[in-house]
Amino acid sequence: MKAVVLVGGLGTRLRPLTCNTPKPMIPLVNQPFIERMIENLRDQGITEVILAVQYLADRFRDALGDGSRLGVKVHIIEEPEPRGTAGAVKNVEHMLDDTTFVFNGDVLTDLDLQAMLAYHRARGSKLTIALTPVEDPTAFGLVETLADGRISRFLEKPRPEDVTTNMINAGTYILEPEVFKYVPPGQFYMFERGLFPVMLQTSDPMFGYPSHAYWTDVGKPQAYIEVHHDILIGKVKYPFKGKQLGDRIWAEGEVQIHPSAQLVGPLVLGHGVTIGADAKLIGPTVVGPHCTISAEASIEGAVLWDGNDIGPGAVLRSCVVGRNNRIGPKTHLLDGTIVGDDCTIGGENRLERGVRIWPGTELKDQAISF
């Protein structure tokens, strides 16, 4: 069975992390998200994956190749210009000859795809949309259904008084090839504002598949931090590599940990990590490969990509640090701070309240302190 994964976005909300890395390639627990997503599709019966790419396509080619390493056939199709969600799938219509899954490339879910497929087929649906409940539906597009699951109305970002359901579009679809006749070729065209309303008018059978499976959009900074926490505490089914060193502490290769360092799980340490004397790491935290955590540094609830050097006495809490950064002694990165790649943050700086540092930035000692 085939699947199309929409990975054409620029990842604007996640910048500066996505300045050098496409959003679906950002690591989750030290593995590119798209790689783990493809593994999950493979494990659920998908044999061929088509990536609809628009931004940094070569990064996908370099990382995934033809998919043989992951046990599936992967095609990377670059759009000539942005085509929108439905337009991107229309662009690869010639490769689709049967029932097809379509996924948004920034959604993490442990949805049971075979159960959704059985639901789709049992109802003779031409297009089935996975639905998930949310606490505050006013920020999303509601999907109203009849008793049999047939979709009756879409309501985009409703006012509180107009909310009739808490079920929203979860970004996973099953399509039959004939629905592409409604999508104009070579144009920007969306599922949400184009194809779905058209199919309501034509009365083609279109159903919603309600599910309480884990679901989140990893494309926002706070969500990116929170999803790591959810993975490490076991809220979502998400296997990660490594051997267990202690209670909820995993290492993905050889690591060096000073005997006086304090580690409190859940923690994942990449290969080549070095942790100095009296350093403190408190989970849920992920430290990428070849990071150095110097003496007396403190890291809690943070996500570090690979190649970072964290100076003595530095404090990192609820932050994300990209690749190959140098964080100076006694510098604090707090409360949603995001540091891009190849930055040098001098000693005794204090960055907090979601500040974002762009790749290549250099801050002198005490440049930002409170």
KADARA-V299536 format. One record per residue. N is the residue number from 1. SS is DSSP state (2 for helix, 1 for strand, 0 for the rest). Layout:
n=N ss=SS
n=N ss=SS
This chain:
n=1 ss=0
n=2 ss=1
n=3 ss=1
n=4 ss=1
n=5 ss=1
n=6 ss=1
n=7 ss=1
n=8 ss=0
n=9 ss=0
n=10 ss=0
n=11 ss=0
n=12 ss=2
n=13 ss=2
n=14 ss=2
n=15 ss=0
n=16 ss=0
n=17 ss=0
n=18 ss=0
n=19 ss=0
n=20 ss=0
n=21 ss=0
n=22 ss=0
n=23 ss=2
n=24 ss=2
n=25 ss=2
n=26 ss=0
n=27 ss=1
n=28 ss=1
n=29 ss=0
n=30 ss=0
n=31 ss=1
n=32 ss=1
n=33 ss=2
n=34 ss=2
n=35 ss=2
n=36 ss=2
n=37 ss=2
n=38 ss=2
n=39 ss=2
n=40 ss=2
n=41 ss=2
n=42 ss=2
n=43 ss=2
n=44 ss=0
n=45 ss=0
n=46 ss=0
n=47 ss=0
n=48 ss=1
n=49 ss=1
n=50 ss=1
n=51 ss=1
n=52 ss=1
n=53 ss=1
n=54 ss=0
n=55 ss=0
n=56 ss=0
n=57 ss=2
n=58 ss=2
n=59 ss=2
n=60 ss=2
n=61 ss=2
n=62 ss=2
n=63 ss=2
n=64 ss=2
n=65 ss=0
n=66 ss=0
n=67 ss=0
n=68 ss=2
n=69 ss=2
n=70 ss=2
n=71 ss=0
n=72 ss=0
n=73 ss=1
n=74 ss=1
n=75 ss=1
n=76 ss=1
n=77 ss=1
n=78 ss=1
n=79 ss=0
n=80 ss=0
n=81 ss=0
n=82 ss=0
n=83 ss=0
n=84 ss=2
n=85 ss=2
n=86 ss=2
n=87 ss=2
n=88 ss=2
n=89 ss=2
n=90 ss=2
n=91 ss=0
n=92 ss=0
n=93 ss=2
n=94 ss=2
n=95 ss=2
n=96 ss=0
n=97 ss=0
n=98 ss=0
n=99 ss=0
n=100 ss=1
n=101 ss=1
n=102 ss=1
n=103 ss=1
n=104 ss=1
n=105 ss=0
n=106 ss=0
n=107 ss=1
n=108 ss=1
n=109 ss=1
n=110 ss=0
n=111 ss=0
n=112 ss=0
n=113 ss=2
n=114 ss=2
n=115 ss=2
n=116 ss=2
n=117 ss=2
n=118 ss=2
n=119 ss=2
n=120 ss=2
n=121 ss=2
n=122 ss=2
n=123 ss=0
n=124 ss=0
n=125 ss=0
n=126 ss=0
n=127 ss=1
n=128 ss=1
n=129 ss=1
n=130 ss=1
n=131 ss=1
n=132 ss=1
n=133 ss=1
n=134 ss=0
n=135 ss=0
n=136 ss=0
n=137 ss=2
n=138 ss=2
n=139 ss=2
n=140 ss=0
n=141 ss=1
n=142 ss=1
n=143 ss=1
n=144 ss=1
n=145 ss=1
n=146 ss=0
n=147 ss=0
n=148 ss=0
n=149 ss=0
n=150 ss=1
n=151 ss=1
n=152 ss=1
n=153 ss=1
n=154 ss=1
n=155 ss=1
n=156 ss=1
n=157 ss=0
n=158 ss=0
n=159 ss=0
n=160 ss=2
n=161 ss=2
n=162 ss=2
n=163 ss=0
n=164 ss=0
n=165 ss=0
n=166 ss=0
n=167 ss=1
n=168 ss=1
n=169 ss=1
n=170 ss=1
n=171 ss=1
n=172 ss=1
n=173 ss=1
n=174 ss=1
n=175 ss=1
n=176 ss=0
n=177 ss=2
n=178 ss=2
n=179 ss=2
n=180 ss=2
n=181 ss=2
n=182 ss=2
n=183 ss=0
n=184 ss=0
n=185 ss=0
n=186 ss=0
n=187 ss=0
n=188 ss=0
n=189 ss=0
n=190 ss=0
n=191 ss=2
n=192 ss=2
n=193 ss=2
n=194 ss=2
n=195 ss=2
n=196 ss=2
n=197 ss=2
n=198 ss=2
n=199 ss=2
n=200 ss=2
n=201 ss=2
n=202 ss=2
n=203 ss=0
n=204 ss=0
n=205 ss=0
n=206 ss=1
n=207 ss=1
n=208 ss=1
n=209 ss=1
n=210 ss=1
n=211 ss=1
n=212 ss=0
n=213 ss=0
n=214 ss=0
n=215 ss=1
n=216 ss=1
n=217 ss=1
n=218 ss=0
n=219 ss=0
n=220 ss=0
n=221 ss=2
n=222 ss=2
n=223 ss=2
n=224 ss=2
n=225 ss=2
n=226 ss=2
n=227 ss=2
n=228 ss=2
n=229 ss=2
n=230 ss=2
n=231 ss=2
n=232 ss=2
n=233 ss=0
n=234 ss=0
n=235 ss=0
n=236 ss=0
n=237 ss=0
n=238 ss=0
n=239 ss=0
n=240 ss=0
n=241 ss=0
n=242 ss=0
n=243 ss=1
n=244 ss=1
n=245 ss=1
n=246 ss=1
n=247 ss=0
n=248 ss=0
n=249 ss=1
n=250 ss=1
n=251 ss=1
n=252 ss=0
n=253 ss=0
n=254 ss=0
n=255 ss=0
n=256 ss=1
n=257 ss=1
n=258 ss=0
n=259 ss=0
n=260 ss=0
n=261 ss=0
n=262 ss=1
n=263 ss=1
n=264 ss=1
n=265 ss=0
n=266 ss=0
n=267 ss=1
n=268 ss=1
n=269 ss=1
n=270 ss=0
n=271 ss=0
n=272 ss=0
n=273 ss=0
n=274 ss=1
n=275 ss=1
n=276 ss=0
n=277 ss=0
n=278 ss=0
n=279 ss=0
n=280 ss=1
n=281 ss=1
n=282 ss=1
n=283 ss=0
n=284 ss=0
n=285 ss=1
n=286 ss=1
n=287 ss=1
n=288 ss=0
n=289 ss=0
n=290 ss=0
n=291 ss=0
n=292 ss=1
n=293 ss=1
n=294 ss=0
n=295 ss=0
n=296 ss=0
n=297 ss=0
n=298 ss=1
n=299 ss=1
n=300 ss=1
n=301 ss=0
n=302 ss=0
n=303 ss=1
n=304 ss=1
n=305 ss=0
n=306 ss=0
n=307 ss=0
n=308 ss=0
n=309 ss=1
n=310 ss=1
n=311 ss=0
n=312 ss=0
n=313 ss=0
n=314 ss=0
n=315 ss=1
n=316 ss=1
n=317 ss=1
n=318 ss=0
n=319 ss=0
n=320 ss=1
n=321 ss=1
n=322 ss=0
n=323 ss=0
n=324 ss=0
n=325 ss=0
n=326 ss=1
n=327 ss=1
n=328 ss=0
n=329 ss=0
n=330 ss=0
n=331 ss=0
n=332 ss=1
n=333 ss=1
n=334 ss=1
n=335 ss=0
n=336 ss=0
n=337 ss=0
n=338 ss=1
n=339 ss=1
n=340 ss=0
n=341 ss=0
n=342 ss=0
n=343 ss=0
n=344 ss=1
n=345 ss=1
n=346 ss=0
n=347 ss=0
n=348 ss=0
n=349 ss=0
n=350 ss=1
n=351 ss=1
n=352 ss=0
n=353 ss=0
n=354 ss=0
n=355 ss=0
n=356 ss=1
n=357 ss=1
n=358 ss=0
n=359 ss=0
n=360 ss=0
n=361 ss=0
n=362 ss=1
n=363 ss=1
n=364 ss=0
n=365 ss=0
n=366 ss=0
n=367 ss=0
n=368 ss=0
n=369 ss=0
n=370 ss=0
